[in-house]
């Protein structure tokens, strides 16, 4: 008997087989059908027990991260924690904020924009090993350094104006050294959301400038989840200071992260969208006031701000030789070069007349030996003086 292979044939065959199996042995009182059903149920449960166990394990594991996150949000840990951010990180930040240390690398200007309230400039560098590095300077008019610091550190207020931030949870606050740890989720267009588990710390120097350094870290309250891409490399920091003689504050920022994006695409997106982001940030800053206290826990890195160590004070402040003094030194060098260019102007004019006379002497046919020697002597002197002047300019 041939059996068809179509869906209808297989369904009819299955129904007939089930009916025959169910009613087999019916002559003995009809109990054989129920016994067969019970046997089939036991066999089915035996084969499905492994799948059921895996299913319930999966449900239990999926419930763990949300539970840990909610508990962390309700009561962040307070106490001792290993120094995720140290004074060595502050030293690293100060060195990277100094533009005089950028001469060894090739930097490219990315954007330079301004309006009546804010100005922004940024440049980037592609190191031999590691993600892109960005160095930016933003100046906010009519803003104090303290207000700008509180605005930047208020991660809960950031969720109101920065639409890329969908979630932020404070995980830890170390009251001993001021290190704060948090978890942030950021969305990217057409890409999987990125998860940041970061530690940061604040310092204040003797000149009133504020420093903050942030880096990636691990925390037991933030296990990695499959629905997010964990950013495993993050180095970012800034210095906020008052601009002398103006009611304005400057934030100079160093930033380097590997979010798993294409380098060229990330660079293009940054160049096209950063100015709009800065303008949105400025608008949120104008609506912000010192009365905005950080939500959730009252304890934060701002509460336990640290002092810049004494050995780093000389190289950290805005009055340091590597910071604000550098432009004046370059200005003096340029002025000195201009003076050197002005001084030999009369001599250069006289030498030009001598050279012109020598050329006229030769072209008018005075080919005597004495004239040639005289012209050769003049040209030799001129070449020596030009060489010495060029050497002084190079020095």
N, C-alpha and C positions, 0 to 999 in steps of 0.2 A: 504494500500500500504506500503510495507516494504521498509525502507531506509537503504542502506548499510552503514557500519561504516568505510570502507577503505578510504584512501586519495582520490582516483579517484572518488568514489561515492560522497564524500562530495564536491569536486570541481565542478562536473557536476551539483549537486543540487544547489550550490551557484550561478553558472552562469545562470541557468534557472530562479531562483528566481529573480535575478537582472534584467534580460531581461523583465520578466512579470511586475515587479514593474515599470520599466522605461517606458514601452509602455502602461501601464494602463491609460485609459482615453484618448487614442490617437484619438478616434472618434470625439472629440470636437475641432479639429483644431491642435492637436499635441502639445499644450502648457502644457499638464499635466506632461509630462516627465521632462521638465525643472523645473517646480514647485517642483516636488518630489526631484530632485537633490539639489535644493536650500535648501529645508527643511532638507535633510540629512546632508548637509554641515554645517548648523547652529547647528544641534544636535551634530555633530562631534566636532565642535569648542567649544561647551558648555562643553562637557565631557573632552576636552583636555586643557581647560584654566588653570586648576590647575597644570597640569604637565608642561605646557609651562612656567608658572610663576616660578616654582621650578627650571626649567632648566636655565632660565636667571639669577636667583639669584645665582645659582651655578657658572655660568660663571663669574659673577661680583665678587664673593668672591675669586675665583681662580686668578683673575687678580690683586687683591689688594696686596698680598705679594710681587709679582714681582715689582709692581710699587713702593712700599715702600722701597724695597731693592735697586732698582736702584737710587731712590732719596737719600737714605742714602749713597750709594757709591759715588754719585756725590758731595754731600755736607754734610759731617758729622757734627753733632751738636757740637757747641763749646760754653761752658759756664758753669754755675753752675749745679751741680748734687749732689744728696745725696751721702754720703760717702759709696760707695759700698765696698771699701777696706780702712781700717783704720789702725792706729798704733797698735791697738790690734791684728790685723792679722799679723803684723810684729813680735809682741811678740810671737804669736803662732808659727810662722815660725822659729824663733831663737830657741825656746824650742825644736822643733821637729828635727832641724838640729844637735843638740847636742847629740852625741852618748851616753853620760853618762846618759841621760834621757831615754834611750831605755832598761835599765836593767830590768825594771818592766814588759816588754813584751817579748814574745818569738819570736826572729828573726831567719830567716832561710836564709843562703847564697844561692843566685840564680845563679850568674855568676861572673866570674873574668877573664878578658881577657886583653891582651896588645900587642902592636907592637911598632915599633920604634918612632911613632908619637903620639899615644894616648893610654891611659890605662883606663879601666872601671871595676868597681866592683859594685854589687848591692845586696841588701838583702831585704826580704819582711817579713811582719808580718800580721797576721790575727787577728784584734781586735774582742772583744766580740760583739760589735755592730758597723756596718759600713763596707765599702769595704776594700779590701787589701791596705796596706800601703807599699810604696817602699821608700827606702833610697839608693841613689846611689852617687858615686864619680867618676867624669871623669876628667882626666888630659890631657891637650893639650900642647904638646911641641911647642916651638918657636911661642908663641902666647901671646899677651898682654891682660890684663883684659878688657880694653876698646874695643878692637876689638872683643873679645868673647862676650861681652855684646851687642854690636851693631848687631852681627850676630844672636844671640838668639832672639833679639827683632824685627828683620826684617821679619815680617810675609809675606810680598809680595815676598821677595826673597825665603822664605821657599817653596812657591808654585812651584818654579823651580826645587828644588832638592828633596822635600818630596812629593812623588806621592800619598800619602794618603790624602793630603790636596787638595781638588778640588775647594774650594772657600773661600775667606776671604774678609770681608768688615769691615771697621772702622765705628762704629756707633756714637761714642761720645768721646770727649776729654775735660776733665775738667781742665781748666788752673789754677784753684785755688789750687787744691791739687794734680794735676798730675795723676788723675785716667783716664785710657783709657778703653773704652768698644768696643768690636768687636764681630763679628759673623763669625764662621768658620764651614765649612762642611768637614767632613772626611769620606772617604769610607772604608768599611770593606769587606774582601772577603766573598762572599756568604751571606752577611747580609745587612740589611737596613743601609743607610748612617746615621751617627750621626751628630747632630747639636749642636754646642757649642756657647752659648751666655755668654761671660766671661768679667770680669773686672779685670784689673791688675794695679799695681803701683810699682814704683821703688824708692829705697833709696840708699844713699851712706854714709858710716860711715867715721870716722876720719882717719882710716887706709887705705882708698882707696878701700875697699871691696864694692861690689854692691849686693843689695838684691832685689828680685822681688817676689811678691805674687800674685797669680791668683785664682779667685773663680767664681762660677756661679752667674748669676744675671738675671734680667729681664729688657727689654728695649722696649718702645712702637714701635720702628722702626723694631723690629724683632718678629712679632707674630709667634706662633708655627704653623708649617705646618705638615700635615698628612704624607707627603712623606718622612719625616725625623723622627728620634727618638731623642728627645731633652734630652741631658744629664743634669740631674737635681741636681747632686751632683759632685762638682769638687773642690778639694783643692790641689794646687801645688805651689811650690816656690823653689827658689835656692839662693845660695850665690856664687858669683864669686870673687876670690882673686888671687893675685900673690903668687906663691910658693917662699919663701925666698931662695936666692942664686941660683936660676935657671931661665932660660928664658922659663917659663912655667906658665900656669894658671890652676886653679882648679875650677870646678863647682860642688858644693855639692847640691843635689836636693832631696826634699821631694815631694812625689806625692801620691794622693789618689783620685780616681774617681769611679763613678758607671755608667758605660756605658750600663748596662743591659745585660752583657755577663756572661756566666757561669764562676764561680770563677776558677775552675781547668783548664778549657780551656784557659782562659785569662792568667793564670799563666804559663801554658805550652808554649803558643804562645810567651809570653814575653821572657822566658828563651831561646827559640830557635831562635828568630829573633832579639833580641835587639843588639847583637854584630854587625850583618850585618848593622843594622840601624846606629849604632855609627860610623862605618867605612864610611858609605855614608855621614854622617854628617861631619866627619873630612875632607873628600874629598871636600865637598862644602865649608867648612871653609877656606881651602887653596886657593880656587878660589875667596874668598870674600876679599874685601879690604874696608878700611874706606871711600873710595870714593863712595861706594854704599849708596846712600841716600834712605830712605824709600819712596816708591812710594805713589801716591795718595796725601794725605795731608802731608805737611812738619811738622806739629805739631804731637807729639807723647809723650808717657810717658817718653822716653829718653830726650826729650826737657825740660820737667818739672820735672826732677828727684829731689826727696826730700832728706833732711838730716835726718839721723837716730836720733831720739830724744835723749836728753842727758841722760835720765834715762835708755835707752836701750844700750848706748854706751859701758858700762862696760861688758855687757854679749854678745855683738854682734861681736866684732872684733876678728881677728885671734889670737891676743895675749891675749885673755881673759882666765880666769882660767878654764872655761868650754870648751874651744876650743882647741887651740894648746898646752896649758899647761898640759892638761890631760895626754897625752902620757908620758911626762917627769916624772910626778908624779908616774905613773905606773912603769916606768923604774927604779926610785929610790927604789920603794918598792921591785921590783924583785931583784935588786942588794943587798939590805939589807938582803933579805931572803937567797941569795947565801952566804953572809958573815956569817950569822948565821949557815949555813950548814957547812962552812969551819972551823969555830972556834972550835967546839967540836971534830974534827977529831982525835987528839992525845988522848984526854980523852976517846973517844969511843974505840980506839985501846987498851988502858990500861984496860978499863972495860971488853973488850972482853977477854983479857988474864986472868983476875981474874975469869970471869965466866967459861972459859975453865978449869982452875985449879980446881974450885969447882966441876965441873962435873967429872973430872978425879979422884979427891979424893973420890967421892962417888962410882964410878964404880970400884975402886981398893979395895973396901971392908973395908975402914976405917969407920966403923959404930959407932964409939964412940960418946957419947953425945956432947962432945966439938966440934968435927968436924962438926956435923950436925948443931949446933948452929952457928958456924963460917960461914958455907956456907949459912945458912938462912939469916944471917946478911948482907952478901955481896949481895945476891940477892935482899934483901929489899932496900939497898942503890942504886943498879943499877936501880930498877924499879922507885924509887923516882926521880932519876936524869933524866931518860928517860921521865917521865911524865912532869917534869919541862921544859925540852928542847922542848917537843911538845907544851906545853902551850905558850912558848915564840914565837915559830914559828907561832902559830895561832894568837897571838896578833900582 
